[in-house]
Amino acid sequence: MPIFKNIVLLLIIMNLAGCAAQRYHSAPVSITENAHSLSARTLQDDGLRAFLQGKLSPTSAAWPFTQWSLPELTLAAFYFNPSLQIARDQVVEAEAAIVTARARPNPAIQADLGGETAPESPWIAGAGFSLPIETAGKRGGRITEAQHLAGAAQWNLASTAWTVRTQVRGALLEYAAARRNLPLLEEEKSLRDQQVHLLEQRLAVGLISRPEVDTARIQQTQTLLAVQSAVGRIAQARASLAAAIGVPVSALSNVSISWPNLDQPPGTESLRPIQIQQDAVLNRIDIRKALADYSVADAAFRLQIALQYPNLDLGPSYAFEEGYQLFSVAADLVLPVFNHNQGPIAEAKARRDELAHRVLSVQAAGIAASERSLAKYIAALNQLAETRRLVQQSVAQQDSAKAAFKAGQSDRVVINGAQLLTIVTTLAEIDALVSAQQALGDLENAVQKPLLPGDIQPLAPHSPVLERSKGK
């Protein structure tokens, strides 16, 4: 019978179409292999070298690098840091959701076969076809929402990258400061030892009293503890830097780390308040992310509006019964009698309004943070300038004390005191420099944009510095 042939042919076509289906492939996670991979990471990794190509200036082309500064360490963190890989995976997931949104509902088919005792024909057969038809642009609304979600995921990747960059910068600053402090503290310790020895000689001949020597001994002990603390700070800062990059501490053992422009934070003349405020209100990553979230909410609201209109389900069918062939067409339509999707529409609209206000809130917070950070940075620069003036003054006093000693007008205690003053003011200068660099970091966070020349360019969706080969 023709009906049976058609049914068999349709089933064969459906089976062949199923050949295009994807198959499951196991991808087990081994914590043992993960641990081995993490412990084996180094800054000489070939994958890292390929990742760095084209992302740095031509002067950094030699491999392996002889010096690792903030840009190189930041890019290494973009390669190794696991939080960035999670953000990349979320982008891939969001882009896959666009494929889901573009999918059209599959038609359905049903068939039945039976028999009876009628002499005309013992066979009863039927086949039906169901074709769902979406109305009111629901599919387009889903696609738009998915596309905006993918855009928000891209901005989330950029935001994660900025957080990682901030962590690397902070750890590098702490490491550089600790490395500078240690030799100065060791020199101060040597001068304190010398001071105690000289004062004990004066005490022995009755030129000074015991409390003066005791005070010097207390300062000697404090300096010794400061030296030990500085050694610990270096180890802690190195560990923090390694964690921010995503490598074990051993990966930094034979690596030369530097910050060439640490002593020259940009002057206020290069930081125009108008540009700072404009960046804070327009170019911050979290503002762009908030705007992307608003676009998602707006698309979701539009989709909920479309969902108040019912879909149509067309169902042509065929039946063969007692030698007769019967044809019919059915239409299935949900009647919007008891509700018109009012609840989800109200929720989506409230969500959109909330995110619109959040955009404004983030912009206001950005302006306030930029103004506060700029004022803090200016104050830190002034403090740095003052400490540098005091260092110059103490060096001049030290030179004067040495000249007086050569002329027989002074003694070694005076020279020792002048040398200690130079060390103390130099340590204060380093502290002021660190404070200035920290304030500059806060200002960069306020505008979410590097403010030093040669640094990583502003981060944005599809930025080349965030791209990494699949499977890495």
C-alpha positions in Angstrom: 0.0 0.0 0.0 1.3 3.5 -0.8 0.7 4.7 2.8 3.0 2.0 4.2 5.7 2.9 1.7 5.5 6.6 2.6 5.8 5.8 6.3 8.8 3.6 5.7 10.4 6.2 3.5 9.9 8.9 6.1 11.4 6.7 8.9 14.5 6.0 6.7 14.9 9.8 6.0 14.7 10.5 9.8 17.2 7.8 10.5 19.7 9.2 8.0 19.2 12.7 9.4 20.2 11.3 12.8 23.6 10.3 11.4 24.6 14.0 11.7 24.1 13.9 15.5 27.1 14.5 17.7 28.6 11.8 19.9 29.6 12.1 23.5 33.4 12.1 24.2 34.6 11.6 27.7 36.8 14.3 29.2 37.8 13.2 32.7 39.5 15.6 35.1 42.5 14.3 36.9 43.5 16.3 40.0 46.9 14.5 39.9 47.6 15.6 36.3 46.4 19.1 37.2 48.8 19.3 40.1 51.7 18.1 38.0 50.8 20.6 35.2 50.6 23.5 37.7 53.9 22.7 39.4 55.6 22.4 36.0 54.7 25.8 34.7 57.6 28.2 33.9 58.1 31.5 32.2 60.0 29.7 29.4 56.9 27.8 28.3 56.7 27.5 24.5 53.0 28.1 24.6 53.6 31.4 26.5 56.1 32.4 23.9 53.6 31.9 21.1 51.0 33.8 23.1 53.3 36.7 23.6 54.1 37.0 19.8 52.7 40.2 18.4 51.6 41.5 21.8 54.8 43.3 22.8 57.0 45.8 21.2 59.7 44.6 18.8 62.4 45.3 21.3 61.0 42.5 23.4 61.3 39.9 20.7 64.4 38.1 22.1 63.5 34.9 23.9 63.8 34.0 26.7 63.4 37.5 28.1 66.4 38.8 30.0 64.0 41.1 32.0 60.4 40.7 33.0 58.6 43.9 33.8 55.0 44.8 34.3 53.8 44.4 30.7 55.5 41.0 30.2 54.3 39.7 33.7 50.8 40.9 33.0 50.7 39.0 29.7 52.1 35.9 31.4 49.2 36.2 33.9 46.8 36.5 31.0 48.2 33.2 29.7 48.4 31.3 33.0 45.9 32.7 35.4 43.0 30.2 35.7 40.3 32.8 36.4 40.9 34.2 32.9 40.5 30.8 31.4 37.2 30.4 33.2 36.1 33.8 31.8 37.1 32.7 28.3 35.1 29.5 28.8 32.1 31.6 29.8 32.5 33.6 26.5 32.5 30.3 24.5 29.4 29.1 26.5 27.6 32.4 25.8 28.4 32.3 22.1 27.1 28.7 22.0 23.9 30.0 23.5 23.4 32.0 20.3 23.3 28.8 18.3 20.7 27.5 20.7 18.7 30.7 20.3 18.8 30.4 16.5 17.4 26.9 16.5 13.9 26.5 15.2 11.4 24.1 16.8 11.5 20.7 15.2 8.4 19.3 13.6 6.8 16.1 14.9 5.3 13.1 13.2 3.1 10.4 14.4 1.9 7.2 12.7 -0.5 4.4 13.7 -1.3 1.1 12.1 -4.2 -1.3 12.9 -6.8 -3.6 11.5 -10.4 -4.7 11.7 -12.7 -7.3 10.4 -14.4 -5.3 7.7 -14.5 -7.2 4.4 -13.7 -4.1 2.3 -10.2 -3.7 3.8 -8.7 -5.1 7.0 -6.2 -2.3 7.5 -6.5 1.0 9.4 -3.5 3.3 9.1 -2.9 7.0 9.8 -0.1 9.5 9.8 0.0 13.0 11.3 2.5 15.9 11.0 2.9 18.7 13.5 4.6 22.0 12.5 5.2 24.5 15.3 5.2 28.1 14.1 6.6 30.8 16.4 4.9 34.2 16.2 5.6 37.8 17.2 9.3 37.5 16.4 10.1 35.3 19.4 13.0 33.6 17.7 14.6 37.0 16.8 14.1 38.1 20.4 15.9 35.1 21.7 18.8 35.6 19.3 19.1 39.3 20.3 19.1 38.4 24.0 21.7 35.7 23.4 23.9 38.0 21.4 23.8 40.6 24.2 24.6 37.9 26.8 27.7 37.0 24.7 28.7 40.7 24.7 28.3 40.9 28.4 30.5 37.8 28.8 33.2 39.5 26.7 33.1 42.5 29.0 33.3 40.1 32.0 36.4 38.7 30.4 37.9 42.2 30.1 36.9 42.9 33.7 38.6 39.7 34.9 41.7 40.6 33.0 41.8 44.0 34.6 41.5 42.5 38.1 44.4 40.1 37.3 46.5 43.0 36.0 45.8 44.9 39.2 46.9 41.9 41.3 50.1 41.6 39.2 50.9 45.3 39.6 50.3 45.3 43.3 52.4 42.2 43.9 55.2 43.5 41.7 55.2 46.9 43.5 55.5 45.1 46.9 58.3 42.9 45.6 60.2 45.8 44.1 59.9 47.9 47.3 61.0 45.0 49.5 64.0 44.4 47.3 65.0 48.0 47.6 64.5 48.2 51.4 66.6 45.2 52.3 70.1 46.5 51.4 69.3 49.9 52.9 68.1 48.2 56.2 71.3 46.0 56.2 73.4 49.2 55.8 71.4 50.8 58.6 72.0 47.7 60.8 75.8 48.0 60.1 75.7 51.7 61.1 73.7 51.0 64.2 76.3 48.4 65.3 79.0 51.0 64.7 77.0 53.6 66.6 76.6 51.3 69.7 80.4 50.5 69.6 81.3 54.2 69.4 78.9 55.2 72.2 80.2 52.4 74.4 83.7 53.8 74.0 82.4 57.2 75.1 80.6 55.6 78.1 83.8 53.9 79.1 85.6 57.2 79.5 82.6 58.9 81.1 81.7 61.2 78.2 78.0 60.0 78.1 75.5 58.3 80.3 74.2 54.8 80.2 70.6 55.7 78.9 72.2 57.1 75.7 73.8 53.8 75.0 70.6 51.9 75.9 68.7 54.0 73.4 71.2 53.2 70.7 70.9 49.4 71.5 67.1 49.6 71.2 67.4 51.2 67.8 70.0 48.5 66.9 67.5 45.7 67.8 64.7 47.4 65.9 66.8 47.6 62.8 67.7 43.9 63.1 64.1 43.0 63.3 63.4 45.3 60.3 66.0 43.4 58.3 64.5 40.0 59.1 61.0 41.4 58.3 62.3 42.7 54.9 63.7 39.2 54.0 60.2 37.8 54.8 58.5 40.5 52.8 60.6 39.6 49.7 59.6 35.9 49.9 55.9 36.8 50.5 55.8 39.3 47.7 57.4 36.8 45.3 54.8 34.2 46.3 52.0 36.8 45.8 53.4 37.7 42.3 53.6 34.0 41.3 50.0 33.5 42.5 48.8 36.5 40.5 50.5 35.2 37.4 49.4 31.6 38.0 52.7 29.9 38.3 54.6 28.2 41.2 57.1 30.3 43.1 59.9 28.2 41.6 59.1 29.7 38.2 60.4 33.1 39.4 63.6 31.7 40.9 65.9 32.3 38.0 64.0 35.2 36.4 65.2 38.8 36.5 62.2 41.0 37.5 62.4 44.7 37.1 60.4 47.9 37.0 62.4 50.4 34.9 60.1 53.4 35.5 59.4 52.8 39.2 61.2 56.0 40.2 59.4 58.2 37.7 55.7 58.2 38.4 54.0 60.5 35.8 53.6 64.1 36.9 50.3 65.8 37.4 50.8 67.8 34.2 50.3 64.6 32.1 47.1 63.7 34.0 44.4 66.2 32.9 41.4 66.1 35.3 38.9 66.5 32.5 40.3 63.4 30.6 40.5 61.5 33.9 36.8 62.2 34.6 35.8 61.4 31.0 37.6 58.0 31.2 35.9 57.4 34.5 32.4 58.1 33.2 32.7 56.6 29.7 35.5 54.1 29.4 35.6 52.1 32.6 35.2 48.4 31.9 32.5 48.0 34.6 30.4 50.8 33.0 30.6 49.0 29.6 29.7 45.7 31.4 26.8 47.4 33.2 25.6 48.8 29.8 25.9 45.3 28.3 23.8 43.9 31.2 21.2 46.6 30.5 21.0 45.5 26.9 20.5 41.9 28.0 17.6 43.0 30.2 16.1 45.1 27.5 16.2 42.2 25.1 14.7 39.9 27.7 11.9 42.5 28.3 11.2 42.6 24.6 11.0 38.8 24.4 8.6 38.7 27.3 6.4 41.1 25.4 6.4 38.8 22.4 5.6 35.8 24.6 2.2 37.2 25.4 1.2 36.2 21.8 0.5 32.4 21.4 2.4 30.2 19.0 0.6 28.3 16.3 0.9 24.5 15.7 -0.2 23.3 12.3 -1.0 19.5 12.1 -1.9 18.1 8.7 -2.9 14.4 8.9 -3.8 11.4 6.7 -5.8 8.3 7.5 -6.6 5.1 5.5 -9.7 3.3 6.8 -12.0 0.7 5.2 -10.5 1.5 1.7 -11.0 5.2 2.1 -8.3 7.8 2.3 -9.0 10.7 4.6 -7.2 14.1 4.8 -7.4 16.8 7.5 -5.6 19.9 8.7 -5.6 20.8 12.4 -4.5 24.0 14.1 -3.5 24.2 17.7 -3.5 27.6 19.4 -3.3 28.5 23.1 -6.0 31.1 23.9 -4.6 33.9 26.0 -7.8 34.1 28.1 -6.7 33.8 31.8 -3.3 35.6 31.5 -1.3 37.6 29.0 2.1 36.9 30.5 1.7 40.0 32.8 3.9 38.6 35.6 7.0 37.8 33.5 6.6 41.1 31.6 6.5 43.1 34.9 9.5 41.3 36.2 11.5 41.9 33.0 10.6 45.5 33.0 11.6 45.9 36.7 14.9 44.2 35.9 15.6 46.5 33.0 14.8 49.6 35.2 17.1 48.3 37.9 20.0 47.8 35.5 19.4 51.3 34.0 19.8 52.7 37.4 22.9 50.5 38.0 24.6 52.0 34.9 24.0 55.5 36.4 25.3 54.3 39.8 28.5 52.8 38.4 29.1 56.0 36.5 28.6 58.1 39.6 30.9 55.8 41.6 33.5 56.1 38.8 33.5 59.9 38.9 33.8 59.9 42.7 36.6 57.4 42.6 38.6 59.2 39.9 38.4 62.5 41.8 39.3 61.0 45.1 42.2 59.0 43.5 43.5 61.9 41.6 43.6 64.0 44.8 45.3 61.2 46.6 47.9 60.8 43.9 48.7 64.6 43.8 49.2 64.5 47.6 51.4 61.4 47.3 53.6 63.2 44.6 54.0 66.2 46.9 55.1 63.9 49.7 57.5 62.2 47.4 59.0 65.5 46.3 59.4 66.5 50.0 61.2 63.3 51.0 63.5 63.6 48.0 64.4 67.2 49.2 65.1 65.8 52.7 67.4 63.1 51.1 69.3 65.7 49.3 69.6 67.7 52.5 70.8 64.7 54.5 73.4 63.8 51.8 74.7 67.4 52.0 74.9 67.1 55.8 76.8 63.8 55.5 79.3 65.4 53.1 79.7 68.3 55.4 80.3 66.0 58.4 83.0 64.1 56.5 84.7 67.3 55.5 84.7 68.5 59.1 86.1 65.2 60.2 89.0 65.4 57.7 89.6 69.0 59.0 89.7 67.7 62.6 86.6 69.6 63.6 84.4 66.5 64.1 84.5 62.9 65.2 83.2 59.5 63.9 80.0 59.7 66.0 78.9 62.8 64.1 79.7 61.1 60.7 77.8 58.0 61.9 74.7 60.1 62.8 74.8 61.8 59.4 75.0 58.5 57.6 72.1 57.1 59.6 70.1 60.2 58.8 70.7 59.6 55.1 69.6 56.0 55.3 66.5 56.9 57.3 65.4 59.6 54.8 66.2 57.3 51.9 63.9 54.6 53.4 61.3 57.3 53.8 61.7 58.2 50.2 61.1 54.6 49.2 58.0 54.5 51.3 56.8 57.7 49.7 57.5 56.3 46.3 55.5 53.2 47.0 52.7 55.3 48.3 52.8 57.3 45.1 52.8 54.2 42.9 49.9 52.7 45.0 48.0 56.0 44.5 48.7 55.8 40.8 47.4 52.2 40.8 44.2 53.4 42.5 43.8 56.1 39.9 44.3 53.5 37.1 41.6 51.4 38.8 39.3 54.4 38.9 39.5 54.8 35.1 40.4 51.2 34.5 43.0 52.2 32.1 46.9 52.0 32.3 48.4 55.5 32.7 52.0 54.6 32.0 53.4 54.6 28.4 54.4 51.2 27.1 51.9 49.4 29.3 49.2 47.0 28.2 46.6 48.8 26.1 43.1 49.3 27.4 41.2 46.1 27.6 38.1 45.5 25.6 36.1 42.6 24.1 38.0 40.7 21.4 41.3 42.5 22.5 44.3 40.6 21.1 46.0 40.5 24.5 43.1 38.4 25.8 43.0 35.8 23.0 44.5 32.4 23.7 44.5 29.3 21.5 41.8 26.8 22.2 42.8 23.8 24.2 45.5 25.6 26.1 
